[in-house]
Amino acid sequence: MSMKQPAYQKTPTKDPQKQYQGTVNKQMGRSFERYIDEALAYYAQRGDAMIMKTPEPMRPTKDLGGGRFVAHHEKKAQTDYKGVLKGGRAIIFEAKYTNSDRMEQDRVTPEQAATLNKCAAMGAECFVVVGFGLQDIFKIPWGEWREMKAHWGRKYVTPADLDRHRVQSGRQGQPLILEDAR
């Protein structure tokens, strides 16, 4: 005879420290993307590019009326940014942020990698913008990211590995991620 475990014991307790750190990391990632958005506004103002953030897909689950609803983010499958450079060349890139001293290759999902591969094969400018904090920002060409183990001997990179990919800052602090793309 088997005894059923009470429902309240089936859910493992969550570590408050990890929950807090996860919240902090999410907020820092959003700040990083806002920082990139400022740079993209700078390029749009100059007429050099029109690049937009891809909205994260979400699924409404409950109508609250008055145009309000409860929704849940679905699995992220698209790249973060897509657009066009002056002259018509497509541009697509993923933005990744970390508070640690390394960025793992698998932070780009298989679905995002497939999109970047297809777009690169069609001639688009494809890369990954990596932020180690808001001061150390790097633009890694997609081919190097994809073949990370061949370039760096492992499936992660550190700021020391990426010095030649360092992104300079503009007068107002925006990361000049497209300076080599024009």
SVG drawing of the C-alpha trace seen along z (x, -y; Angstrom):
<svg xmlns="http://www.w3.org/2000/svg" viewBox="-14 -64 57 66">
<polyline fill="none" stroke="black" stroke-width="0.4" points="0.0,0.0 1.5,-3.3 0.9,-6.5 0.4,-9.7 2.6,-12.6 0.5,-15.7 0.3,-18.3 2.0,-20.9 5.2,-18.8 5.5,-18.2 6.6,-21.7 10.2,-22.2 10.9,-25.4 12.6,-28.1 15.9,-29.5 15.2,-33.2 18.8,-34.2 18.6,-32.6 15.2,-34.2 16.6,-37.6 19.7,-37.1 17.5,-36.1 15.4,-39.3 18.6,-41.4 20.0,-39.6 16.7,-40.2 16.7,-43.9 20.4,-44.3 19.6,-42.5 16.8,-44.9 19.1,-47.9 21.6,-46.5 19.0,-46.3 17.8,-49.9 21.5,-50.9 21.5,-49.2 18.2,-50.8 19.8,-54.3 22.6,-53.4 20.1,-52.3 18.2,-55.5 21.4,-57.4 22.0,-55.5 18.4,-56.0 18.7,-59.7 21.9,-59.9 20.1,-57.9 22.6,-55.0 20.2,-52.2 16.7,-51.3 16.9,-48.5 14.1,-47.4 13.9,-45.2 11.9,-42.1 9.1,-41.8 9.1,-38.7 6.2,-36.5 3.5,-36.2 0.3,-34.4 -2.7,-36.1 -4.2,-33.7 -6.9,-35.8 -9.0,-38.8 -9.3,-41.4 -11.4,-43.7 -10.7,-47.3 -7.8,-46.2 -6.0,-44.6 -5.1,-40.9 -2.8,-38.5 -0.2,-37.0 2.8,-34.6 6.0,-34.9 6.4,-32.0 9.7,-30.4 12.0,-32.9 12.9,-31.8 13.6,-34.9 16.7,-37.0 16.7,-40.3 17.2,-42.8 16.4,-43.0 16.6,-45.8 18.4,-47.3 21.5,-49.4 21.7,-52.4 22.1,-50.9 19.7,-48.0 21.8,-45.4 19.9,-43.4 21.2,-43.3 20.2,-40.8 21.8,-40.3 21.4,-38.8 22.2,-40.7 23.5,-38.8 24.4,-40.2 26.2,-38.7 27.4,-39.8 29.9,-36.9 33.4,-36.8 32.3,-34.4 29.7,-34.2 28.6,-30.7 28.0,-29.9 24.8,-28.1 23.2,-31.4 22.2,-31.7 19.4,-29.2 19.3,-26.6 16.3,-28.4 18.2,-31.8 21.3,-30.1 19.3,-28.7 17.9,-32.1 21.3,-33.7 22.8,-31.0 20.1,-31.4 20.3,-35.2 24.2,-35.1 24.0,-32.7 21.7,-35.3 24.3,-38.0 22.9,-39.8 25.2,-41.4 24.9,-39.0 26.6,-39.1 26.2,-38.8 26.6,-41.8 27.9,-40.7 27.9,-42.9 30.0,-42.0 28.5,-44.7 27.6,-47.9 31.2,-49.0 32.7,-46.0 30.7,-45.5 31.8,-43.4 30.5,-42.7 31.3,-39.2 30.7,-38.3 28.3,-35.4 30.8,-33.1 33.2,-33.4 30.4,-32.9 29.2,-29.8 32.7,-28.4 33.7,-29.5 35.5,-26.3 37.7,-26.6 38.5,-30.3 39.1,-30.1 39.4,-26.4 36.3,-26.3 32.5,-27.0 32.7,-30.3 34.5,-33.6 35.8,-36.1 36.5,-39.8 40.2,-39.1 39.4,-36.9 37.4,-39.6 39.6,-42.8 39.7,-43.1 35.8,-43.0 35.5,-45.8 32.8,-48.3 33.7,-52.0 31.3,-54.4 30.0,-57.6 30.0,-61.1 26.8,-60.4 27.9,-56.9 26.0,-54.9 27.8,-51.7 28.8,-52.3 28.0,-48.8 27.6,-49.7 30.7,-51.7 32.3,-48.9 29.0,-48.0 28.6,-51.1"/>
</svg>
